[in-house]
Amino acid sequence: MIRIAAALLAAGLAAPAAAQTADTASLNEQLVGNTFQGDMGGGGYSSYFAPDGTYHDASGSGRYEITGEGVCYPDTDFGCYQAEIDGSTLTWSQDGEDMGSGEILEGDALDLTAE
């Protein structure tokens, strides 16, 4: 769960001045093609969100979807995560519970798609 949960967000660097829950359009604009690096589930985590709908992290890759419910992982039991974005800081939550936070890095900043 830590892998999927932390993989949840990588967003662009242009963001609103105050934290706000990101809608579908904002998530697509700020997350897709970027990397999330931070804490998720009590441990460090990084994930790149590729434009083709796959995420890539140190453990492998899988599918993600951005829906009205947030960032969802359809091939898992992890469900969907909502995101608040404040500048380059992203905070994940699920069912109203804080799940972790970190920074949005531009592009595949950590080369997570390399095999």
All heavy atoms as an XYZ file, in Angstrom:
823
protein
N       0.819     -1.184      0.000
C       0.000      0.000      0.000
C       0.861      1.244      0.000
O       0.511      2.220     -0.633
C      -0.930     -0.004      1.199
C      -1.757      1.261      1.264
S      -3.008      1.071      2.480
C      -3.630      2.691      2.504
N       1.987      1.201      0.671
C       2.868      2.361      0.707
C       3.287      2.715     -0.713
O       3.283      3.875     -1.090
C       4.095      2.101      1.591
C       3.662      1.982      3.049
C       5.104      3.220      1.440
C       4.755      1.558      3.978
N       3.637      1.727     -1.523
C       4.084      1.965     -2.892
C       3.038      2.720     -3.681
O       3.319      3.734     -4.302
C       4.393      0.635     -3.563
C       4.879      0.805     -4.969
C       5.231     -0.541     -5.555
N       4.715     -0.536     -6.893
C       4.267     -1.552     -7.544
N       4.257     -2.728     -7.002
N       3.819     -1.440     -8.756
N       1.825      2.246     -3.688
C       0.756      2.878     -4.447
C       0.396      4.220     -3.833
O       0.225      5.200     -4.525
C      -0.487      1.975     -4.485
C      -0.174      0.675     -5.208
C      -1.640      2.684     -5.146
C       0.227      0.830     -6.626
N       0.267      4.256     -2.552
C      -0.161      5.475     -1.886
C       0.797      6.614     -2.163
O       0.386      7.712     -2.497
C      -0.286      5.229     -0.391
N       2.072      6.387     -2.043
C       3.035      7.453     -2.250
C       3.161      7.798     -3.707
O       3.450      8.938     -4.047
C       4.379      7.041     -1.688
N       2.978      6.844     -4.531
C       3.071      7.081     -5.958
C       2.020      8.055     -6.409
O       2.041      8.502     -7.537
C       2.886      5.764     -6.696
N       1.158      8.354     -5.555
C      -0.025      9.081     -5.925
C       0.167     10.452     -6.510
O      -0.714     10.889     -7.206
C      -0.954      9.177     -4.735
C      -1.470      7.845     -4.344
C      -2.390      7.954     -3.166
C      -2.160      7.198     -5.497
N       1.209     11.143     -6.187
C       1.201     12.467     -6.781
C       2.523     13.066     -7.147
O       3.411     13.172     -6.364
C       0.470     13.435     -5.891
C      -0.924     13.570     -6.425
C      -1.860     14.169     -5.417
C      -0.949     14.369     -7.678
N       2.525     13.483     -8.353
C       3.610     14.269     -8.869
C       2.917     15.355     -9.640
O       2.151     15.087    -10.515
C       4.446     13.423     -9.787
N       3.156     16.590     -9.318
C       2.415     17.644     -9.980
C       3.341     18.698    -10.540
O       4.496     18.753    -10.198
C       1.439     18.262     -8.990
N       2.798     19.540    -11.403
C       3.573     20.619    -12.007
C       3.885     21.694    -10.992
O       3.382     21.707     -9.895
N       4.727     22.636    -11.349
C       5.169     23.639    -10.405
C       4.258     24.849    -10.331
O       4.349     25.626     -9.398
C       6.599     24.062    -10.743
C       7.593     22.902    -10.665
C       8.973     23.372    -11.067
C       7.620     22.290     -9.287
N       3.366     25.040    -11.297
C       2.428     26.168    -11.237
C       1.228     25.748    -10.417
O       0.520     24.818    -10.758
C       1.994     26.554    -12.638
N       0.996     26.424     -9.300
C      -0.106     26.054     -8.422
C      -0.686     27.299     -7.772
O      -0.068     28.347     -7.781
C       0.384     25.074     -7.352
N      -1.875     27.179     -7.205
C      -2.513     28.319     -6.573
C      -1.747     28.793     -5.338
O      -0.958     28.067     -4.761
C      -3.893     27.789     -6.197
C      -3.788     26.320     -6.241
C      -2.660     25.976     -7.169
N      -2.026     30.013     -4.906
C      -1.326     30.593     -3.773
C      -1.680     29.892     -2.464
O      -0.870     29.823     -1.565
C      -1.656     32.068     -3.676
N      -2.881     29.392     -2.317
C      -3.297     28.714     -1.094
C      -3.665     27.274     -1.416
O      -4.069     26.959     -2.521
C      -4.501     29.431     -0.493
N      -3.503     26.406     -0.421
C      -3.819     24.996     -0.633
C      -5.293     24.840     -0.964
O      -6.149     25.485     -0.382
C      -3.481     24.190      0.618
N      -5.576     23.979     -1.928
C      -6.950     23.663     -2.261
C      -6.991     22.261     -2.836
O      -6.020     21.786     -3.400
C      -7.533     24.671     -3.241
C      -6.863     24.687     -4.593
C      -7.507     25.703     -5.531
O      -8.412     26.414     -5.169
N      -7.016     25.759     -6.741
N      -8.126     21.591     -2.645
C      -8.270     20.257     -3.203
C      -8.247     20.373     -4.714
O      -8.970     21.177     -5.296
C      -9.579     19.606     -2.716
O      -9.547     19.547     -1.292
C      -9.733     18.209     -3.283
N      -7.397     19.588     -5.332
C      -7.236     19.651     -6.784
C      -8.383     18.922     -7.471
O      -8.758     17.830     -7.077
C      -5.905     19.036     -7.181
N      -8.948     19.557     -8.514
C      -9.985     18.905     -9.302
C      -9.334     18.105    -10.424
O      -8.110     18.087    -10.567
C     -10.984     19.935     -9.825
C     -10.338     20.981    -10.733
O      -9.255     20.742    -11.301
O     -10.932     22.058    -10.868
N     -10.144     17.426    -11.217
C      -9.638     16.557    -12.276
C      -8.731     17.312    -13.240
O      -7.630     16.841    -13.568
C     -10.818     15.916    -13.040
O     -11.631     15.214    -12.103
C     -10.334     14.952    -14.104
N      -9.136     18.482    -13.694
C      -8.324     19.262    -14.636
C      -7.000     19.671    -14.010
O      -5.949     19.571    -14.656
C      -9.100     20.488    -15.113
N      -7.020     20.107    -12.752
C      -5.783     20.501    -12.066
C      -4.843     19.318    -11.894
O      -3.633     19.439    -12.096
C      -6.093     21.104    -10.697
O      -6.764     22.314    -10.827
N      -5.385     18.170    -11.496
C      -4.552     16.980    -11.336
C      -3.913     16.581    -12.657
O      -2.724     16.253    -12.705
C      -5.357     15.814    -10.768
C      -5.632     15.871     -9.280
C      -6.596     14.760     -8.874
C      -4.348     15.780     -8.489
N      -4.691     16.604    -13.727
C      -4.127     16.275    -15.031
C      -3.007     17.238    -15.398
O      -1.950     16.822    -15.865
C      -5.209     16.293    -16.116
C      -5.929     14.978    -16.221
O      -5.327     13.946    -16.462
N      -7.228     14.997    -16.017
N      -3.235     18.521    -15.175
C      -2.245     19.533    -15.537
C      -0.991     19.456    -14.675
O       0.127     19.596    -15.172
C      -2.872     20.923    -15.403
C      -1.921     22.050    -15.752
C      -2.573     23.407    -15.591
O      -3.792     23.527    -15.807
O      -1.841     24.341    -15.224
N      -1.157     19.237    -13.381
C      -0.033     19.326    -12.459
C       0.650     18.001    -12.159
O       1.812     17.984    -11.776
C      -0.492     19.987    -11.163
C      -0.959     21.407    -11.406
C      -1.469     22.079    -10.152
O      -1.363     21.554     -9.050
N      -2.039     23.249    -10.308
N      -0.041     16.898    -12.332
C       0.521     15.594    -11.986
C       1.078     14.841    -13.181
O       2.181     14.308    -13.128
C      -0.552     14.737    -11.304
C      -0.133     13.320    -10.943
C       0.993     13.323     -9.927
C      -1.317     12.550    -10.421
N       0.320     14.784    -14.251
C       0.711     13.972    -15.403
C       2.009     14.511    -16.008
O       2.128     15.692    -16.303
C      -0.416     13.931    -16.455
C       0.029     13.171    -17.698
C      -1.671     13.289    -15.850
N       2.974     13.617    -16.156
C       4.279     13.981    -16.707
C       5.256     14.473    -15.658
O       6.345     14.930    -15.988
N       4.890     14.365    -14.371
C       5.743     14.830    -13.285
C       5.933     13.764    -12.215
O       5.320     12.711    -12.262
C       5.158     16.108    -12.676
C       5.239     17.262    -13.645
O       6.284     17.536    -14.214
N       4.120     17.930    -13.857
N       6.778     14.068    -11.239
C       7.164     13.121    -10.200
C       6.743     13.624     -8.817
O       6.915     14.802     -8.516
C       8.700     12.926    -10.213
O       9.093     12.444    -11.496
C       9.156     11.948     -9.142
N       6.215     12.731     -7.998
C       5.955     13.016     -6.584
C       7.092     12.404     -5.787
O       7.468     11.256     -6.006
C       4.635     12.382     -6.135
C       4.457     12.399     -4.641
C       3.985     13.537     -4.006
C       4.793     11.298     -3.878
C       3.839     13.562     -2.626
C       4.643     11.316     -2.503
C       4.171     12.449     -1.873
N       7.635     13.176     -4.840
C       8.653     12.648     -3.932
C       8.302     13.128     -2.529
O       8.152     14.334     -2.301
C      10.043     13.141     -4.307
C      11.125     12.621     -3.379
C      12.510     13.074     -3.793
O      12.702     14.183     -4.263
N      13.475     12.189     -3.637
N       8.139     12.180     -1.604
C       7.792     12.581     -0.250
C       7.540     11.399      0.653
O       8.132     10.341      0.486
N       6.627     11.600      1.596
C       6.301     10.595      2.593
C       4.896     10.075      2.338
O       3.980     10.850      2.075
C       6.361     11.225      3.989
C       5.988     10.225      5.056
O       6.754      9.254      5.240
O       4.935     10.401      5.701
N       4.749      8.777      2.402
C       3.443      8.171      2.204
C       3.383      6.918      3.058
O       4.247      6.052      2.946
C       3.258      7.830      0.728
C       1.861      7.494      0.366
S       0.876      9.005      0.347
C      -0.486      8.443     -0.603
N       2.429      6.838      3.932
C       2.288      5.660      4.771
C       3.427      5.472      5.753
O       3.753      4.356      6.124
N       4.067      6.549      6.169
C       5.131      6.459      7.157
C       6.518      6.240      6.592
O       7.472      6.071      7.336
N       6.669      6.238      5.271
C       7.989      6.041      4.680
C       8.173      6.886      3.438
O       7.209      7.399      2.878
N       9.409      7.030      3.012
C       9.716      7.800      1.819
C       9.220      7.103      0.565
O       9.206      5.871      0.489
N       8.796      7.893     -0.402
C       8.254      7.324     -1.629
C       8.386      8.318     -2.770
O       8.224      9.508     -2.574
C       6.783      6.966     -1.431
C       6.203      6.291     -2.636
C       6.381      4.938     -2.847
C       5.499      7.019     -3.570
C       5.866      4.324     -3.967
C       4.981      6.413     -4.687
C       5.172      5.061     -4.888
O       4.672      4.460     -5.995
N       8.651      7.790     -3.975
C       8.714      8.603     -5.189
C       7.996      7.869     -6.308
O       8.107      6.651     -6.430
C      10.165      8.825     -5.612
O      10.875      9.498     -4.597
N       7.275      8.616     -7.149
C       6.557      8.015     -8.263
C       6.421      9.020     -9.397
O       6.096     10.181     -9.175
C       5.172      7.566     -7.813
O       4.502      6.873     -8.850
N       6.675      8.535    -10.611
C       6.497      9.337    -11.819
C       5.168      8.946    -12.453
O       4.875      7.763    -12.602
C       7.639      9.082    -12.801
C       7.411      9.683    -14.161
C       7.401     11.065    -14.336
C       7.200      8.876    -15.277
C       7.182     11.626    -15.586
C       6.993      9.425    -16.534
C       6.978     10.799    -16.678
O       6.762     11.355    -17.919
N       4.365      9.943    -12.840
C       3.066      9.707    -13.469
C       3.171      9.987    -14.958
O       3.116     11.136    -15.392
C       1.998     10.581    -12.807
C       1.711     10.157    -11.402
C       2.489     10.625    -10.355
C       0.708      9.251    -11.132
C       2.249     10.209     -9.055
C       0.459      8.831     -9.827
C       1.239      9.308     -8.791
N       3.338      8.934    -15.737
C       3.535      9.059    -17.185
C       2.234      9.463    -17.886
O       1.140      9.119    -17.435
C       4.045      7.738    -17.753
N       2.365     10.180    -19.003
C       1.183     10.590    -19.767
C       0.354      9.423    -20.302
O      -0.821      9.597    -20.604
C       1.771     11.411    -20.916
C       3.075     11.913    -20.396
C       3.585     10.797    -19.511
N       0.927      8.221    -20.411
C       0.192      7.070    -20.942
C      -0.671      6.368    -19.886
O      -1.256      5.321    -20.151
C       1.151      6.078    -21.598
C       2.075      5.376    -20.618
O       2.039      5.670    -19.403
O       2.872      4.522    -21.073
N      -0.749      6.930    -18.661
C      -1.594      6.338    -17.618
C      -0.891      5.312    -16.759
O      -1.546      4.576    -16.020
N       0.422      5.262    -16.815
C       1.167      4.372    -15.935
C       1.979      5.201    -14.944
O       2.434      6.292    -15.253
C       2.128      3.428    -16.698
O       3.067      4.209    -17.448
C       1.380      2.504    -17.620
N       2.111      4.666    -13.740
C       3.021      5.261    -12.762
C       4.254      4.373    -12.691
O       4.200      3.176    -12.982
C       2.364      5.418    -11.381
C       2.061      4.106    -10.705
C       3.025      3.456     -9.940
C       0.820      3.504    -10.843
C       2.759      2.241     -9.338
C       0.543      2.295    -10.242
C       1.519      1.668     -9.489
O       1.251      0.465     -8.898
N       5.375      4.976    -12.329
C       6.640      4.249    -12.211
C       7.275      4.633    -10.883
O       7.397      5.813    -10.566
C       7.597      4.626    -13.348
C       7.032      4.344    -14.699
N       7.249      3.163    -15.362
C       6.222      5.077    -15.500
C       6.620      3.188    -16.533
N       5.978      4.342    -16.625
N       7.670      3.608    -10.108
C       8.376      3.852     -8.857
C       9.501      2.828     -8.727
O       9.733      2.046     -9.643
C       7.426      3.835     -7.667
C       6.694      2.516     -7.484
O       7.263      1.443     -7.789
O       5.547      2.552     -7.020
N      10.202      2.826     -7.609
C      11.350      1.941     -7.426
C      10.963      0.461     -7.463
O      11.798     -0.391     -7.751
C      12.055      2.262     -6.113
N       9.701      0.147     -7.205
C       9.247     -1.251     -7.165
C       8.674     -1.744     -8.487
O       8.384     -2.920     -8.628
C       8.178     -1.416     -6.086
O       8.705     -1.076     -4.836
N       8.458     -0.852     -9.447
C       7.873     -1.264    -10.712
C       6.935     -0.217    -11.264
O       7.156      0.979    -11.105
N       5.864     -0.684    -11.881
C       4.899      0.239    -12.471
C       3.503     -0.372    -12.459
O       3.335     -1.560    -12.190
C       5.303      0.600    -13.901
O       5.269     -0.543    -14.730
N       2.511      0.454    -12.752
C       1.123      0.023    -12.800
C       0.280      1.117    -13.412
O       0.797      2.142    -13.856
N      -1.042      0.914    -13.429
C      -1.949      1.894    -14.027
C      -2.513      2.836    -12.966
O      -2.741      2.431    -11.837
C      -3.122      1.186    -14.704
C      -2.769      0.491    -15.978
C      -3.962     -0.083    -16.743
N      -5.145     -0.419    -15.950
C      -6.332      0.218    -16.042
N      -6.489      1.221    -16.878
N      -7.362     -0.162    -15.304
N      -2.738      4.078    -13.390
C      -3.471      5.036    -12.571
C      -4.488      5.733    -13.454
O      -4.354      5.743    -14.674
C      -2.536      6.067    -11.908
C      -1.995      7.106    -12.871
C      -2.666      8.315    -13.078
C      -0.824      6.889    -13.584
C      -2.174      9.262    -13.974
C      -0.335      7.830    -14.472
C      -1.008      9.012    -14.660
O      -0.527      9.941    -15.549
N      -5.527      6.281    -12.827
C      -6.539      7.074    -13.532
C      -6.853      8.287    -12.686
O      -6.919      8.196    -11.457
C      -7.838      6.278    -13.720
C      -7.703      5.075    -14.611
C      -9.005      4.267    -14.685
O      -9.943      4.524    -13.884
O      -9.074      3.365    -15.524
N      -7.056      9.419    -13.327
C      -7.493     10.617    -12.632
C      -8.978     10.777    -12.911
O      -9.392     10.874    -14.060
C      -6.684     11.847    -13.084
C      -5.213     11.657    -12.696
C      -7.265     13.120    -12.476
C      -4.290     12.748    -13.186
N      -9.773     10.735    -11.832
C     -11.228     10.805    -11.947
C     -11.744     11.877    -10.984
O     -10.960     12.509    -10.277
C     -11.878      9.454    -11.582
O     -11.783      9.269    -10.165
C     -11.222      8.287    -12.310
N     -13.036     12.039    -10.919
C     -13.638     12.955     -9.975
C     -13.372     12.566     -8.527
O     -13.535     13.375     -7.618
N     -12.956     11.331     -8.298
C     -12.628     10.855     -6.953
C     -11.177     11.115     -6.577
O     -10.790     10.901     -5.437
C     -12.915      9.364     -6.828
C     -14.380      9.023     -6.990
C     -14.620      7.536     -6.842
O     -14.311      7.009     -5.755
O     -15.081      6.922     -7.813
N     -10.343     11.516     -7.530
C      -8.922     11.777     -7.280
C      -8.052     10.912     -8.164
O      -8.406     10.577     -9.298
N      -6.889     10.528     -7.646
C      -5.976      9.632     -8.357
C      -6.316      8.221     -7.912
O      -6.231      7.891     -6.728
C      -4.500      9.965     -8.046
C      -3.576      9.009     -8.786
C      -4.184     11.405     -8.443
N      -6.714      7.390     -8.876
C      -7.203      6.042     -8.569
C      -6.284      4.994     -9.187
O      -5.670      5.219    -10.229
C      -8.621      5.873     -9.115
S      -9.786      7.092     -8.473
N      -6.242      3.840     -8.542
C      -5.412      2.708     -8.977
C      -6.337      1.532     -9.267
O      -6.619      0.721     -8.381
C      -4.379      2.396     -7.901
C      -3.471      3.579     -7.701
C      -3.805      4.597     -6.812
C      -2.332      3.719     -8.477
C      -2.993      5.712     -6.680
C      -1.517      4.836     -8.342
C      -1.866      5.823     -7.446
O      -1.074      6.931     -7.322
N      -6.830      1.429    -10.519
C      -7.886      0.469    -10.856
C      -7.506     -1.003    -10.744
O      -8.386     -1.832    -10.564
C      -8.251      0.836    -12.294
C      -7.042      1.519    -12.829
C      -6.425      2.228    -11.660
N      -6.239     -1.355    -10.818
C      -5.836     -2.764    -10.774
C      -5.413     -3.197     -9.377
O      -4.760     -4.223     -9.213
C      -4.698     -3.017    -11.762
C      -5.119     -2.740    -13.200
O      -6.314     -2.910    -13.519
O      -4.259     -2.327    -14.003
N      -5.778     -2.409     -8.371
C      -5.371     -2.692     -6.992
C      -6.561     -2.521     -6.046
O      -7.633     -2.113     -6.455
C      -4.265     -1.716     -6.535
O      -4.846     -0.427     -6.345
C      -3.128     -1.633     -7.551
N      -6.321     -2.779     -4.778
C      -7.319     -2.541     -3.737
C      -7.085     -1.207     -3.033
O      -7.702     -0.924     -2.015
C      -7.267     -3.669     -2.689
C      -7.708     -5.002     -3.260
O      -8.565     -5.004     -4.171
O      -7.189     -6.041     -2.805
N      -6.196     -0.368     -3.575
C      -5.822      0.869     -2.896
C      -6.834      1.988     -3.048
O      -6.824      2.933     -2.276
C      -4.446      1.345     -3.366
C      -3.368      0.371     -3.026
C      -2.688     -0.301     -4.014
C      -3.052      0.104     -1.703
C      -1.700     -1.220     -3.708
C      -2.067     -0.815     -1.371
C      -1.388     -1.479     -2.379
N      -7.694      1.905     -4.040
C      -8.728      2.912     -4.196
C      -8.217      4.220     -4.771
O      -7.291      4.238     -5.579
N      -8.826      5.318     -4.317
C      -8.525      6.648     -4.840
C      -8.008      7.554     -3.733
O      -8.382      7.402     -2.576
C      -9.786      7.270     -5.438
S     -10.485      6.327     -6.810
N      -7.163      8.488     -4.110
C      -6.583      9.456     -3.181
C      -6.885     10.864     -3.683
O      -6.771     11.144     -4.865
C      -5.070      9.272     -3.076
C      -4.698      7.945     -2.466
C      -4.680      6.789     -3.231
C      -4.379      7.851     -1.120
C      -4.346      5.568     -2.674
C      -4.049      6.634     -0.549
C      -4.034      5.494     -1.324
O      -3.716      4.289     -0.769
N      -7.234     11.738     -2.747
C      -7.456     13.132     -3.081
C      -6.151     13.882     -2.807
O      -5.323     13.438     -2.022
C      -8.589     13.724     -2.233
C      -9.943     13.069     -2.512
C     -10.056     11.670     -1.945
O      -9.760     11.442     -0.773
N     -10.470     10.715     -2.768
N      -5.991     15.030     -3.477
C      -4.759     15.797     -3.342
C      -5.059     17.260     -3.079
O      -5.966     17.823     -3.677
C      -3.938     15.670     -4.622
N      -4.286     17.850     -2.178
C      -4.267     19.299     -1.994
C      -2.914     19.768     -2.470
O      -1.887     19.170     -2.129
C      -4.462     19.681     -0.526
C      -5.882     19.600     -0.064
C      -6.082     20.220      1.312
O      -5.160     20.887      1.817
O      -7.165     20.022      1.864
N      -2.911     20.829     -3.261
C      -1.673     21.342     -3.818
C      -1.495     22.784     -3.372
O      -2.399     23.608     -3.500
C      -1.688     21.236     -5.355
C      -1.833     19.766     -5.766
C      -0.424     21.853     -5.943
C      -2.079     19.561     -7.243
N      -0.316     23.074     -2.822
C       0.042     24.420     -2.378
C       1.447     24.693     -2.899
O       2.424     24.175     -2.353
C      -0.017     24.511     -0.853
C       0.247     25.918     -0.336
O       0.379     26.847     -1.152
O       0.322     26.073      0.895
N       1.538     25.451     -3.985
C       2.837     25.650     -4.628
C       3.306     24.328     -5.205
O       2.588     23.693     -5.981
N       4.483     23.871     -4.795
C       4.979     22.575     -5.266
C       4.767     21.476     -4.232
O       5.232     20.360     -4.402
C       6.473     22.675     -5.617
O       7.232     22.973     -4.455
N       4.036     21.786     -3.155
C       3.760     20.802     -2.104
C       2.426     20.122     -2.366
O       1.425     20.777     -2.627
C       3.715     21.478     -0.718
O       4.972     22.103     -0.477
C       3.427     20.463      0.378
N       2.440     18.805     -2.284
C       1.230     18.018     -2.488
C       0.942     17.218     -1.228
O       1.842     16.604     -0.662
C       1.438     17.069     -3.669
C       0.222     16.231     -4.007
C       0.008     16.189     -5.483
C       0.348     14.851     -3.447
N      -0.293     17.256     -0.761
C      -0.723     16.488      0.405
C      -1.812     15.517     -0.037
O      -2.789     15.916     -0.655
C      -1.263     17.415      1.513
O      -0.236     18.333      1.869
C      -1.687     16.616      2.727
N      -1.602     14.229      0.257
C      -2.554     13.178     -0.085
C      -3.497     12.909      1.073
O      -3.098     12.913      2.228
C      -1.815     11.874     -0.375
C      -0.971     11.890     -1.586
C       0.394     11.923     -1.640
C      -1.413     11.857     -2.940
N       0.802     11.908     -2.945
C      -0.275     11.875     -3.759
C      -2.676     11.820     -3.525
C      -0.363     11.848     -5.148
C      -2.755     11.797     -4.911
C      -1.607     11.805     -5.699
N      -4.765     12.585      0.762
C      -5.718     12.129      1.768
C      -6.609     11.056      1.146
O      -6.727     10.954     -0.066
C      -6.567     13.291      2.297
O      -7.372     13.828      1.270
N      -7.194     10.265      2.021
C      -8.128      9.222      1.583
C      -9.187      9.097      2.671
O      -8.839      8.956      3.855
C      -7.400      7.901      1.365
C      -8.281      6.820      0.770
C      -7.507      5.550      0.493
O      -6.804      5.052      1.354
N      -7.638      5.045     -0.721
N     -10.444      9.180      2.267
C     -11.552      9.092      3.218
C     -11.388     10.092      4.360
O     -11.658      9.775      5.520
C     -11.689      7.672      3.758
C     -11.944      6.658      2.657
O     -12.643      7.013      1.688
O     -11.442      5.522      2.764
N     -10.898     11.298      4.047
C     -10.737     12.352      5.037
C      -9.522     12.227      5.931
O      -9.309     13.053      6.805
N      -8.707     11.204      5.732
C      -7.524     10.981      6.562
C      -6.258     11.378      5.813
O      -6.061     11.007      4.652
C      -7.436      9.503      6.955
C      -6.287      9.187      7.876
C      -6.253      7.719      8.277
O      -7.301      7.063      8.242
O      -5.156      7.241      8.610
N      -5.378     12.133      6.470
C      -4.106     12.541      5.891
C      -3.249     11.294      5.641
O      -3.044     10.481      6.543
C      -3.390     13.490      6.856
C      -2.089     14.042      6.298
O      -1.809     13.860      5.096
O      -1.340     14.669      7.076
N      -2.764     11.149      4.401
C      -1.976      9.971      4.039
C      -0.498     10.270      3.802
O       0.305      9.356      3.699
C      -2.569      9.315      2.792
C      -4.014      8.867      2.947
S      -4.257      7.686      4.288
C      -3.527      6.236      3.557
N      -0.132     11.537      3.674
C       1.264     11.885      3.453
C       1.390     13.134      2.609
O       0.404     13.672      2.106
N       2.625     13.603      2.472
C       2.863     14.796      1.670
C       4.281     14.786      1.118
O       5.126     14.006      1.557
C       2.630     16.061      2.501
O       3.570     16.136      3.545
N       4.504     15.654      0.153
C       5.822     15.751     -0.455
C       5.846     16.850     -1.490
O       4.965     17.707     -1.530
N       6.842     16.784     -2.330
C       7.061     17.805     -3.356
C       6.790     17.248     -4.746
O       7.010     16.077     -5.018
C       8.501     18.313     -3.303
C       8.851     19.018     -2.012
C       8.038     20.274     -1.789
O       7.912     21.088     -2.733
O       7.515     20.443     -0.664
N       6.352     18.134     -5.609
C       6.155     17.818     -7.020
C       7.420     18.249     -7.757
O       7.858     19.391     -7.647
C       4.936     18.569     -7.568
C       3.683     18.119     -6.837
C       4.813     18.367     -9.072
C       2.514     19.044     -7.012
N       7.996     17.325     -8.463
C       9.206     17.593     -9.233
C       8.866     17.561    -10.717
O       8.086     16.709    -11.155
C      10.282     16.553     -8.921
C      10.606     16.326     -7.445
C      11.595     15.183     -7.291
C      11.134     17.600     -6.807
N       9.455     18.430    -11.482
C       9.155     18.518    -12.904
C       9.697     17.312    -13.674
O      10.847     16.903    -13.492
C       9.744     19.799    -13.485
C       9.301     20.071    -14.903
C       9.726     21.434    -15.396
O      10.178     22.259    -14.596
O       9.599     21.650    -16.617
N       8.837     16.735    -14.517
C       9.231     15.615    -15.380
C       9.562     14.358    -14.587
O       9.175     14.192    -13.436
N      10.318     13.468    -15.230
C      10.787     12.230    -14.586
C      12.107     12.560    -13.892
O      13.164     12.030    -14.230
C      10.946     11.133    -15.635
C      11.309      9.785    -15.038
O      11.267      9.642    -13.797
O      11.659      8.877    -15.811
N      12.027     13.435    -12.903
C      13.208     14.016    -12.247
C      14.132     12.983    -11.620
O      15.324     13.231    -11.496
C      12.757     15.022    -11.190
N      13.602     11.840    -11.238
C      14.414     10.810    -10.574
C      14.704      9.630    -11.493
O      15.153      8.586    -11.046
C      13.713     10.356     -9.302
C      13.390     11.482     -8.312
C      12.574     10.959     -7.151
C      14.667     12.163     -7.835
N      14.400      9.788    -12.772
C      14.658      8.752    -13.788
C      14.016      7.416    -13.410
O      14.619      6.361    -13.544
C      16.166      8.595    -14.008
C      16.487      8.008    -15.370
O      15.660      8.110    -16.297
O      17.592      7.432    -15.511
N      12.769      7.461    -12.981
C      12.059      6.261    -12.536
C      11.595      5.370    -13.675
O      11.206      4.224    -13.429
C      10.875      6.658    -11.656
C      11.277      7.307    -10.319
C      10.075      7.939     -9.641
C      11.944      6.296     -9.411
N      11.616      5.859    -14.908
C      11.204      5.024    -16.040
C      12.360      4.223    -16.612
O      12.155      3.366    -17.475
C      10.565      5.863    -17.162
O      11.500      6.851    -17.602
C       9.280      6.528    -16.692
N      13.587      4.468    -16.140
C      14.753      3.725    -16.633
C      14.642      2.275    -16.185
O      14.218      1.980    -15.075
C      16.035      4.339    -16.111
N      15.030      1.386    -17.055
C      14.965     -0.042    -16.699
C      16.310     -0.561    -16.305
O      17.322     -0.154    -16.652
C      14.435     -0.837    -17.877
C      12.995     -0.463    -18.146
C      12.390     -1.315    -19.240
O      12.580     -2.538    -19.223
O      11.733     -0.759    -20.098
